[in-house]
């Protein structure tokens, strides 16, 4: 499974994305400034850090939502066909399949990726997940 060390282009449950077991390849391929953490995608709620008591039910029932936790880490529990991939290979770092600040272009994304998994339908850029920042007692919607 050598392809896991590089950047993988894949259709996620929300949009087209890059996945990697390590952050460094994603930083280099996306030409992204260091210091900004990547989202971690997982197939199980057991992998999440401690969720503030007030938001546990909301996080457990969420679909296509990403959460930034009080400790600064961000996670999304995936569903659908993408969940099967993540279950097989474990928690991975994820980001949109484009250069930082640019729109998705399939040709560029395929050139940036070390490997890609394309469905029979091809890649489709759908709506990205909602991002919610959780505090101990309140939440802030960062992206609708």
C-alpha positions in Angstrom: 0.0 0.0 0.0 2.8 2.4 -1.0 0.3 4.8 -2.5 -0.8 5.8 1.0 2.5 7.7 1.5 1.6 10.2 -1.3 -1.4 12.2 -2.2 -4.6 10.4 -3.4 -7.3 12.1 -5.5 -10.7 10.7 -4.7 -14.4 11.5 -4.9 -15.3 12.1 -1.2 -18.8 12.0 0.2 -19.1 15.8 -0.3 -16.7 16.9 -3.1 -13.5 15.9 -4.9 -10.6 15.8 -2.4 -7.0 14.9 -1.7 -6.2 12.4 1.0 -2.9 11.5 2.6 -1.6 9.7 5.7 0.8 12.6 6.2 0.3 16.4 6.2 3.6 17.3 4.4 2.7 15.9 0.9 -0.6 17.8 1.1 1.2 21.0 2.0 3.6 20.7 -0.9 1.0 19.7 -3.5 -1.5 22.4 -2.6 1.2 25.1 -2.1 -0.5 25.9 1.2 1.1 28.0 3.9 2.3 26.0 6.9 0.5 26.3 10.2 -3.0 25.7 9.0 -4.1 22.3 10.1 -5.8 19.8 7.7 -9.1 18.1 8.3 -8.9 14.5 9.4 -11.5 12.1 8.0 -12.5 9.0 9.8 -15.1 6.3 9.5 -15.8 6.0 13.3 -16.8 8.3 16.1 -14.4 6.4 18.3 -11.5 8.3 16.6 -12.8 11.7 17.5 -11.2 13.7 20.4 -13.4 14.5 23.4 -16.6 16.2 22.2 -18.0 18.8 24.6 -21.0 17.3 26.4 -23.4 19.9 25.0 -22.7 18.9 21.4 -22.3 15.1 21.5 -25.7 14.4 20.1 -25.3 16.9 17.3 -21.9 15.5 16.3 -23.2 11.9 16.4 -26.2 12.8 14.2 -24.3 15.0 11.8 -24.0 14.3 8.1 -21.6 16.1 5.8 -20.4 18.4 8.6 -16.8 19.0 9.7 -16.1 20.0 13.3 -13.2 22.0 14.8 -12.8 20.9 18.4 -11.7 23.1 21.3 -8.2 21.6 21.2 -7.8 22.9 17.6 -8.1 19.6 15.7 -10.7 19.1 13.1 -12.5 16.0 12.1 -15.3 14.7 9.8 -16.9 11.3 10.0 -17.6 10.2 6.4 -20.3 8.2 4.9 -21.2 6.3 1.7 -18.6 4.8 -0.6 -16.0 7.1 0.8 -16.5 5.5 4.2 -15.6 2.1 2.8 -12.2 3.5 1.6 -11.5 5.2 4.9 -12.5 2.1 6.9 -10.0 0.1 4.9 -7.0 2.5 5.2 -7.8 4.3 8.5 -8.0 8.0 9.4 -6.4 10.3 6.8 -5.8 14.0 6.3 -8.1 15.6 3.8 -8.4 18.8 1.8 -10.1 19.9 -1.4 -8.6 18.9 -4.7 -7.4 22.2 -5.9 -4.5 24.6 -5.5 -4.9 26.9 -2.4 -7.5 29.5 -3.3 -8.2 28.2 -6.7 -11.2 26.4 -8.3 -11.2 22.6 -9.0 -9.7 21.6 -12.3 -9.6 17.9 -13.0 -6.5 18.0 -15.2 -4.5 19.9 -12.6 -5.8 17.7 -9.7 -4.7 14.5 -11.5 -1.3 16.0 -12.2 -0.9 16.9 -8.5 -2.0 13.6 -7.2 0.4 10.6 -6.9 -2.6 8.2 -7.4 -6.3 8.6 -7.9 -9.5 6.5 -7.5 -12.1 7.6 -10.0 -15.7 6.3 -9.9 -17.5 5.2 -13.1 -19.3 8.6 -13.0 -16.0 10.5 -12.8 -15.3 13.3 -10.5 -17.9 15.8 -9.5 -17.3 19.0 -7.5 -20.3 19.1 -5.2 -20.9 21.3 -2.2 -18.2 21.1 0.5 -19.0 20.1 4.0 -20.3 22.6 6.6 -17.6 23.6 9.1 -18.6 24.2 12.7 -16.2 25.3 15.5 -17.1 23.9 18.9 -16.3 25.6 22.1 -17.1 24.3 25.6 -20.5 26.0 25.6 -21.1 27.5 22.2 -20.6 26.9 18.5 -19.6 29.1 15.6 -20.5 28.2 12.0 -17.3 28.9 9.9 -18.7 27.7 6.6 -22.3 27.1 5.6 
